[in-house]
């Protein structure tokens, strides 16, 4: 978290954050002890996470309605003169849920975005190895892509980051193996969090891993 973000959060009167229904939320857990005692908390509970397949039209429709509803609540507060700080895990503009609020709010109320550390940079730092050297090409992939597409892009890149893994680890592992990159891949679970775990992917097996898991393949490019 940047100094600016820390300052804004500690002075915030209203704090909003995403979470799964029935959970406290990782973003909220990360800032425990930082909020004002009188801060008003605004949990934004996802109506669905993994219960519906991503390619099911119902998934997009359900989340679209959710984001519209949440944006409406925040818009009403902002138009009434209340400043709300929205917590984000990682950088707000990098595959995050906040982007869906931003596009719905930016034309109606002032929105200031504070950049932050991405989950992938926290993950490759946790491995203790530089991720790119010299002219290395870094490719960021989603585990939700078809296996053949993952394999093709993995084979054509120097350094690789694979996000959104969870229960898709067997597919990601198979794609890396087909691309000849499995032996140098690392699995990082919950990077920068208390439960962080870093192991060679080849030792992980084909199990389900936490949603906040990232696979890293380091580049080996030009260096002095």
Secondary structure, 3 states (H helix, E strand, C coil): CCHHHHHHHHHCCEEEEEEECCCCCHHHHHCCCCCCCCCEEEEEEECCCCCCCCCCHHHHHHHHHHHHHHHHHHHHHHHCCCCEEECCCCCCCCCCCHHHHHHHHCCCCCCCCCCCCCHHHHHHHHCCCCCCCCCCCEEEEECCCCHHHHHHHHHCCCEEEEECCHHHHHHHHHHHHHCCCHHHEEEEECCCCCCCEEEEHHHCCCCCCCCCEEEEECCCCCCC
